[in-house]
Structure formats: C-alpha cells, structure tokens
C-alpha cells in the first residue's frame, strides 16, 4: 500500500497514548470523532486525530462511529 492509493485513512489516538496509529476508513468521520477499531486485545474506542489520503501503515478498518 502506498500513500498514492485512493483509499482514505485516519490516524487515531488511543486513551493515554500520544502515538498515532493508521486505520483504513470507509465511513464519514472528522477529526475529534470517536470510532471503534479492532486491536489484538479486541475492540477499542479511539479518537480520530487526522484524516488522510492513503497510508503506508494501515492494515485494518474502522468498524463504526460512536455518536
């Protein structure tokens, strides 16, 4: 996967972490939205820190938006 791909990605922040993790996103989200993603430990609710066009690091998808 390269940053020139048309797929949209989001960088998310987990609670208590300043490290950003990339996830593919097919949903309509904005910075600050809470979304649910799958992790090795199960589902987690995270905050969208950035919406990006493509990613070299994303390998999983955002599951849903928490409204």
N, C-alpha and C positions, 0 to 999 in steps of 0.2 A: 504494500500500500504506500502511495506517495502523497505528498501534500497537493499534488495537482489533480487528484481524484475529485469527482463532483460530489461525493458524499459529504454530508455535514457532520462535524464532530463537535463535542463540547468538552471543555476542561472542567472537572468537578473537584470540589474540596470536601474531604471527609471531616467530621467533627474532630477538633483537636489537632488537625494537621494543616500545615501550610504547603504541602506537596500537592501539585495538581496532577490528576490522572485523566487521560482521554478516553472517551466513550463515543461510539457512533450514535447519532440521534436522528430519528425519522419524525420526531414529534416537534410541535411548535413550542419552543422554550425560549426564555430570555435569561439574561444574567440575573442572579438572585433567586430564581425558581428552585424549589425543592423537587428532586426527582429520585426515583428508585432505580438502583442498579444491582446487578448480581456481582458478588465477590466470592472468593474462596470460602468465606465463612457464612455465606447465604446472602439474602437481600440486605441492602443498606440504603438509607435515605441520605442524600448528599445535596450540596448546593452547587448550582451552575455558576462557575467563575468566569467563563469565556465561551462564546460561540465561535467556531472556527470553520473554515472551508478545508476539509481534509485533515488527515493526521497520519503520522508515521508510527504512532504508538497505540492507537485504538484497536481493540480486538473484540470488545463486547458492546452490546447496545443498551441504551437507556430503556427501561421497561415501561415506566409510566411517570406522569407528572403528579405531584401531590398538591392538591389545591386546597 
